[in-house]
Amino acid sequence: MDINKLTIGEVATVEDMAGLPIAALGDPEKPKGKLMVALAYVINKRENPKYTKFEAEQLTMDEMTELLGMNEEDEELGK
């Protein structure tokens, strides 16, 4: 999922849940756990309105990477 495709409301939800701006994803000094939970929550909520924060918290890093499409970027670069 391209985070640029999030609605403004989804961005606001992510920022409210994480207590950080979504731009903190690119800041190596900022914690990422709450941001990743919030992103997983809003992304999965699109497909499943009953998806919960608890379910998002149970994702592995591999699952989160896949959800954000980061594996696709690596494949395109030949990694």
N, C-alpha and C positions, 0 to 999 in steps of 0.2 A: 504494500500500500504506500503510495506516495503521500507523505504527510501534507503536501501542498494541496491535496484534494479534500482535506478536512474542511468542514463548514466552520464559520466563525463561532457558532454555538458549540461545536465539538472542541475547537481550540480553547474556548472559555472553560469548558468542562475539564479538559486536561489540565489547564493552568490552575483551576480551583482545586482539583483533586491533588495535584502535585505540590501546590504552593510555590511553584516556579514558573517562569515564562517558558513557553515551548522552545524558544531559542536556546535555552540552557542545554539542549541536547548536544549542541556543538561546542559547549564549553567544557573542556576536560577537568576543570576545577569543581564543577557542580555535580552533586549526587544525581544518579540516573534512575534509581529503583522506583521511586514514586512516579516519575515521568513515564517509565515503561509500563507500569501498571495502568496508569491513566490512559495511555495510548492504546494498550491492548483492550481495555474496557470499551472505549468509544468506537474503535475499529470493529470489534466483534459484536457490539451492540447493533450495528447496522444490519448484520445478518440475523442476529438472534436477539430480539428485544428483551428476552428474559436473562440474558447474559449478566453475570454478577461481577462485582469487584473481586470477590473471593476467587472466582474462576480465573480472572486475570492474574491474580497473585500466584496461582499454581503453575503458570507457564514456565518452561525452562528457557534459558538464554537461546538455545537453538530454535525453539518455537517462536520466540520473540523476533529473532533475526529473520526467520522465514516470513512471519507476519508483516514485517516492515519491508520485505522484498530485498533485504541486504544480500541474500544468497544469489539472487538474480544478477545483482551488480557484479559480484565476484565472478560469476559464470561468464558474463559479458566481457570481463577483463582477462579471461582465460585462466582464472585461478581455480 
